[in-house]
Amino acid sequence: MSNQPGGEPAAQLGLAKIAPDGDDEAARQAAASREAADTVMKAFGGVRGMVDMTLPGLVFIITYNITHKVPSAAWAALALSGLFVVVRLAKRETVQHAFSGVFGVAIGAWISMKTGKAENFYLPGLLWNVGYCVGLAISALVRWPLIGLMLGPVTGEMFTWRKENPGRLAAYVKATWAWVVIMGIKPLILFPLYFTHNVNLLGWLKVALGIPPLLLAMYVTWQILLKAPPPIKAQLDDEEPADPVARAHDARPHEPSSPGQ
């Protein structure tokens, strides 16, 4: 029997007050999960990052069809990659994905010019795709999923998902396997074409298979993380210990600041 005046009606009133709080908590957790899921595109460079990595290959195959000269096509692709870096530096934007593009294009350009074979321009990218898929698979098998390692710093959770948030660990493992399957499609299609020496078909398909698989992998990851528990914010050394429940509620992702900020 309740000690509050009114007995049972008071108890019922207390239950009525708890229900909305429970709804609010569920809403906060759902909002935190959505915010964390929304960081997926940003973590992988967004549309701009995908363009930086895709357009040089398109310029290579177009220039090669016009000039029929491997050096001209290679230098055109390399020049475009370098231009992307210069533009990003001028705007004080992150150059991570632009530099990645320059590095890959430079290796492909060097190999294609050294061998005189245009198809070798795409060889480093194909090998990278295979290595990337193998790395993703190994990371998922050892329960250190690469998608979690990439998104953790962006969401502010760092590696709390590893031991403090098992539901989120499971989601990252699932998302990582999704990337293995989706990104593994590219080398399965393109490697046989590489050995046919059909440069045109290889080049156009390489461009066509550049952005769509990435977008699909990001969308699948987004859907998985929407249903995952919200991230638990990592506690810095100079912060006071926080209650685990409060930390889960305060799991708002940190947007990475640009060098100019």
Salt bridges, closest charged atoms under 4 A:
GLU25 OE2 - HIS249 NE2 3.75
GLU35 OE2 - ARG252 NH1 2.46
ASP52 OD1 - ARG48 NE 3.77
ASP52 OD2 - ARG88 NE 2.70
GLU93 OE1 - ARG48 NH1 3.17
GLU93 OE1 - ARG88 NH1 3.96
GLU119 OE2 - HIS197 ND1 2.79
GLU157 OE1 - ARG168 NE 3.01
GLU164 OE1 - ARG247 NH1 3.15
GLU255 OE1 - LYS42 NZ 3.41
